[in-house]
Amino acid sequence: MEIRVSPTRMQLQLLKKRHVMAVRGHKLLKDKLDELMKHFLELVRRDRDLREQIDDRLGAAFRGFLIARGAMSAAAVDAALMYPKETISLRAGQRHIMNVAVPSLEWTFEHEGDATNIYPYGFAYTSTELDTAIRLLSEAMPSLVELAEVEKAVELLADEIEKTRRRVNALEYVLIPSLEQSIKYITMKLDEAERGNLTRLMKVKEIVGERGA
Amino acid sequence: MCMHKIAVIGDEDSILGFRALGVSVFPARSGKEAETALRAAARQDYAVIYITEGYAGEIIDVITEYSRKPLPVVLTIPDLSGNRGAAMEKIRRTVEKALGADILFGKEGNA
């Protein structure tokens, strides 16, 4: 597919400028893609590790709850957990990786330092399984929040990588070749016109020379 | 930077314990309920929303709606019935989409 242009010097100039621009853009985008890829792979690895960790920990915590519910009546568990003492304060901001906005999360337990605060009940009427389960859950919390951050970043970066790759490919396989083709077309046309002009001049000179003789 | 909250949506048995940690818990009994809870939570200032895998599978379309914006983060977590591998599958698919090939998990086998 070539760009239809009139074969003039002016058009040739313009096309050459566009070609230079396209090549530069292509190089920049390609560099961006490489860098995005680097960050992406790092994040994916982290994401996968965290995932594995979380799956194990939550599995254990949930099993604990199941046992606790078996040991106590459902109503008793509900009552025990009715009014949590602890609250989590979460601050969500944004961070930029290669100009992609990703969330950054900071969080703390409001009553940091006092480990008993995660148990919102007296110990008299609850089973120990419930305590264990809640402790496991609270230990999983830091990775859980980090996982949220990392997994979101992975998603957003994947999006950006896809977009950038499309652009790189469009430049590399469509725009730049078609510009090169048009430039070649114009150059050949101009050369052809030049040669035509030359032969005409030579012919004219010959005719003039014959008359003079 | 302002204050945000964390929400958990899922079947009550799995997620009850989160309540002790001060996380908002929205029990759901069906995919439909989970979807309603998710939309409601996303409108409020919940920055992170966890959904148990059992329901996440049913409302995957709604979840992907939120994947383009930085906030809120919607995330699946395993539930009582055990890990079904949906989360890993999602990571794998994201990698495939970005790189065009599953180089990360494929490489694991050889390494």
Interface residues (C-beta under 8 A of the other chain):
Chain A: M37 F40 L41 V44 R45 D47 R48 R51 I54 D55 L58 G59 A61 F62 R63 G64 F65 L66 R69 V77 D78 L81 P84 E86 T87 I88 S89 L90 R91 A92 G93 Q94 A101 V102 P103 L105 W107 F109 E110 I118 Y119 P120 A133 I134 L137 S138 M141 L144 V145 L147 A148 E149 E151 K152 V154 E155 L156 L157 A158 D159 I161 E162 R165
Chain B: M1 C2 M3 H4 K5 I6 D13 S14 L16 G17 F18 R19 A20 L21 G22 V23 A47 V48 Y50 S67 R68 P70 L71 V73 L75 I77 P78 D79 L80 G82 N83 A87 M88 I91 T94 V95 K97 A98 L99 G100 L104
